[in-house]
């Protein structure tokens, strides 16, 4: 009997492991192939993370002499990267082992593939705990949508500093979502989720706003358990599970800024050497301003690329490098608007999405040059989950066609940019 239970246990866990493993291998091959134009020889994109890692190894925060100063900040005679320090920290042990720089494409490739696996595990949990009608095939299809039909595909197959920062920072964001979005949650789940979101402060800092997902779910628990009368107890707990990890990573974030620019609130944008077009926008509207919102919203949600036939009667994709509608390029995301906020779990997704949109809409840059809208990756997992709830877990033929269309569009867009 015990042997039979053991064999059954092995079979169940084999099924749970084999699909993520095969998914990892498939996505790895496709991303590696597309990112190298099927040469499987990584390209060297614009890279400031290897030089930053080198500087960190010798106790410096500025960059050594590099071939270009584009998008670097110049302050008191030194050059600094405006991006988070997280990718550089990950490169330090690799540099020590290899004794040299390595293409940051490898870093992007690894985290891109892991991101897809985390999304698959999250969707599988949605099936098991929230939407039993969400079939195994549907879980795979929506995972493929994330992997090959969204900005994640475009960003993950490039190897420049902007894209690597975003892909690496997306991992703790997805992990934090996975750790907390479930029905049975304990204090340790909130703490670990908040810690994961706090880690994004060392990468793409605005992604820390995703912490409102565990915060909103915490209040759902408070309501369900009727703990408002015990406000001292749950307030003390909230301070510990949310305040402590956020305090640690916020302190690191502000200290890093202070050591570079003598100002904890300065991340280098005031001293950046950037494209003249965005320099003019920044001078006119400021780094963060509500004046930037209409323009950013247009390129993120409304700007429509077009399809035409060239002289050889082949389909040609014409798109704006400032940005393109995420809803046109990935039509299944429109199903998110069918998700009712009356459900507390769905409401927590909507609230977090709206809060996360604020800095993306207010920043002076759209993310140029790009295909799609690369900043959408900051909240993409929320839209994916909302779209699944919007269709109530039933991937119909229309949703499936949207997946096929999205994959086709991103393949064309990536090919056009490479």
N, C-alpha and C positions, 0 to 999 in steps of 0.2 A: 504493500500500500504506500509506504513511504517512498519507494523507488518510483512508483507511478506518479505520485505527486511531484517528485523531483523532475521527472521527464516532462510533465505538463508545464512545470515552472520554466524549464529550459525552452520549450516550444514557444511559450508566450513571450518570454524576454527576447528570444531570437527574432520573432516578428517585430518587436519594438526596436530592435537594434539594426536589423538588416535594411529596413527602408531608409532611415536616416543615413546609413553608411552608403548605400547606393546613390542616394540623393547627393551626398557630399562629393562622390566620385564624378557623377554626371555634371554637376554644376562646376566643379573644378576644371574639368576638361573643356567645357564650353567657354567659361570665362577666360581660361588660359589661352584657348585657341582664338577667340574673338579679340582679346586684348593684345595679341601678338600677330594678328592677321594669319593665324594658323601656322606660324613659323615656330612657335613655342620657344622663341628667344625674346626675353623681356626687353622692352624698350626703356630707355632712360628718359623719363619726363622731367619737368622742372622740379628740382628736389632741393628743399632747404632743410629737410629733416635729418639727413645724414650729417651735414655740417653742424646742425644744432646738437645732435647726439655727440659728435666729436667734441664740441665745446663743453657740453655738460660733463663729459668724462674728465675734463681738466678744470672743472669748477667755474666755467664761464657761461654767461647767458646770451652773449652776442654771438654773431656768426663770423667765422673766419672768412677770408677773402673768397668770394664766389664769382662765377662768370657773369652774373647778371644781378641787378638790384631791384628788379621788377617786383612790386607788391611788398617790398621790405620797408621797414621803418628806419629812419635815420635820426638818432637822438644822441646829442653830446659826443659826436664823432664816432659812433658805433652803429652797426646795422643789427636790427632785430627782426625776427619773424613775428608776424601778427597772429599766426595760428597757435593752437594749443600745443602743449609740450608732450602730450600723451604718445603720439607716434614716435617721437625722438627717444623717449624713455624705453620703448619697446625695441628700438634699434641698438641700444647700447650693448646688451649682451651679445647680440649678433656680430657687431663690430669687433668686440673683444675676441670672440671665437674665430671669426674669419680673418681678422686683422686688416680689414678694409671695408669700404662702403659696399653695400649691396643695392640692387635696384629696388626702389620702394614699391615697385609693382608687385613684388612677392608679398609684401605686407598687406597691400590692398587685396590681392588674390586670396590670401588666407582668410582675412576677416570677411570678405564678400561671401565666401562659401559658407563659413560658420554662421553668418547672418541668416542665410537662407535656411539652414538646418534649424536654427532657433525659431524662425517663423513657422516652419513645418511643425515643430513640437508644440508651439503655441496654438496653431490651428487644430492640431489633434486634441489638445485639451478642450478647445471650444466644442468639438464634437462630443467628447466624453462627458463634459459637465454642463453644457448649455444647450446644445443643439444636436440631439441624437440622430435627427434626419440628415445631418451633414455627413454624407457618405465618405468612405475612405478615398474613393476616386475624386470626389469634390475637394477634399483636403489637398490632394496632390495637384489638382488643377489650379487652385487658388495659390498654392505655393509656387507653381510655375509662373503664375501671373506676377507675383512679387519678384521672382528671380529674373524673368526675361521680358516682362511687359511693363516695367516701371522705371523710374529714374535710377533705381538701384543697379540695373543692368548697365546703363550708360556710365554711371559713376564708377562702378566696380571694375570696369574693363579699361579704364584710363589709369595713368600712373603719375599724374602731376600732383603737386603738393596740395592743391585745393581739394582734390577728390580723395586722396588718401586720408586726409584729416577727417573728412566726412564719413568715409566708410569705417574707419577705425572707431570713431565716436559713436557710430550707429550700433556697434556691438553691445556696449553697456546699456544703451537705451532699450534695445530689444530684450536684453537679458532682464533688465528691471521690469519690463512689461510682462515677460514670461513668469517671473517670480511672484508677481502679485495678482495677476488676472486669473483668479480661480475662486471657487465658492468657499472653500474652507481656508481661512487665513489666520495665521498666528502672528504674534508680535515680532517674531524673528523674520517672518516673511516681509513685513513692512520695513524692518530695519535693513535687510539685505537688498530689497528693491530700491530703497532710498539711497543706499550706498552705491548701487550700480548707477543710478541717475546722477548722483553727486560726482561720480568719476568723470562724467561728460564735461564737467567744468575744466578739466585738464585737457580736453580736446576741443569740441565745438560747444562753447559755453552755454549758448542759448538753449541747448537740448536739455539742460537741467530742469526746464519748466515742465518736462514730462513727469516730474515728481508729483504734480498735482493729481496724477492717476492714483497712486497709493493714498494720497491725502484724502481725495474724494471718497475712495472705497473705505477708508478708515471711518469717515463720518457715516457711511452706509451701515457699518457695523455698530457704531454708536447708536444710531436710530433703531436698528433691529433689536438690540439688546436692552434698549431703554436705559442707557447709562448716563443720561443728561443730569440726573440728580446726583450722580457720583462724579461731578465735573472735576473735582480735584484729582481723582484717581486717573481718569482718562486723559486729562490735560498733562499730568506728570508723565504718563506713558508716552503721549504724543511728543513731548519735548525730547524724550530719550530716543525714540525710534526715528524721528524725523530731524530733530534739531542737532543731535550729536554728529551724524555723518555729514549733514550739510554744513555744519560749523567747521569740520575738519577740512573738507574740500574747498569751501569758500575761503578759508584762511590761506590755503595753499594758492588758490587762484589770485587773491588780492596781494599776497606776498610776492608772487611771481611778477605781477604788474609793477609793484612798488620797486622791486630790485632793478627792473629794467628802466622804468620811466619816472621814478621818484613820485609816483602817484598810483595808489591802489586801484583807482577806477579807470586808469588809462591802459588800453590794450594796444596802442600804437597806431590807431587809425588817423590820428591828427598829424602824424609824421610820415605817412606812407607815401611811397613813390608808386603811383598807380596810373591807370589809363586816364588821359585827359578828359574824356567824356564823364567818367565817374567823379573825377576831381571837381568838375564844374557842378555836378549835382550835389556833391558833399558841401561845397562852398555855399551853394544857394540854399539848400534845405537843412543842412546839418547831417551828422552821422545817423542820428535817430530822430525821426520826425513823422508826424501824422501826414505831412505833405507828401511823403513818399508812398503812402499806402495805395492811392488809386493806381499809380503806375505799376507798382509791384503786383497788385491784385489782377490787373489786366494781363500781364505777361504770365502769371501763374495759372489763371483760370479761364481767360477769354481769348487770348491770342491764338488764332487758328492757322496752323500750317496748311499748305495746299499741295495737291498732287497733280502733276502735269505729265505730258508725254514729251520726251525729247525727240531729236531728229531720227533716232533709231527705233522710235515707237516703244521705248522703255519708260516705265513709270519713274518719275523724278520727284523727289520730296523737296519742297521749298519751305524753309522755316526761318524764324527770326532768332538770331543768336542771343538776343536779350532774354528769351524765354518763350515757352509754348504751353498752351492749355493742358494741364494734367488730365482733365476730364475728356478732352478729345483724344489724346494719345493713349489713355487708359480708360476706356468707356465704362468698365465694370465699377470704377470708383463712384460713378453716379448713383449706384445702388445704396450708397451710404445715406443718402437723403431719405431713404425709406425706413431707416432705423429710428424707431420711436424713442424719444428721450424720456418717456414715462417709465421705462425700465431703469432702475437705478444703476445697473452696470453700463447700459448704453449711455445714460446721462453722464456718467463719469468719463466715458470716452469723448463725448461731445464737449464737455467742459474743458478737459485737458487739451483737446484739439484747438478750441477757440483761444485759450491762453497761449498755447505754443505758436499760434499764428501771429501774435502781436509783434514780436521782434522781427519776424520774417517780413511782415508788411511794412514795418517802420524803417528798416535798414535802407541806406541810400543805394545799395547795389542790388541788382537782380540776380547776380551769379554768372553774368556774361564771362566768357563765351560758353554756350551750353546747348544741349538738346533737351527739350522738355523743361523742367524747372528743378534744378538740383537741390534747392533748399527744401523742396517738398519731401525729401528723404527724412527730414527732421521729424515729420509727423505721419509719414506714410503708413506705418503699422497701424495707427489709429484708424485711418481711412479704410485700410484692408479689413480690419475687424468690423467696422461699421457696415461695410458693404456686405459682409457675410451675414451679419444680423439683419441687414436690410432685406435680403432675399430669404431670410429665415433658414439659412443653411441649404436651400435647394438651388443648386446650380442648374439653371434651365438652359435651353438652347441659345437664347439671346445673350446670356452671360458668357456662355462658352464662345460664341462668335466674338464677343468683346475681348476675350483673352487672346484669341487667334489674331485679331486685328492689332491689339497692343503689342504683341510679340513681333509681328511683321513691321510695325511702325518703328519700334526701337532698333530692330536690326538695320533698317534703312537709315535711320538717324545716326547710329553709331558708325556705319559704313561711310556716311557722308562726312563725318568729322575726322575720320582717321586718314 
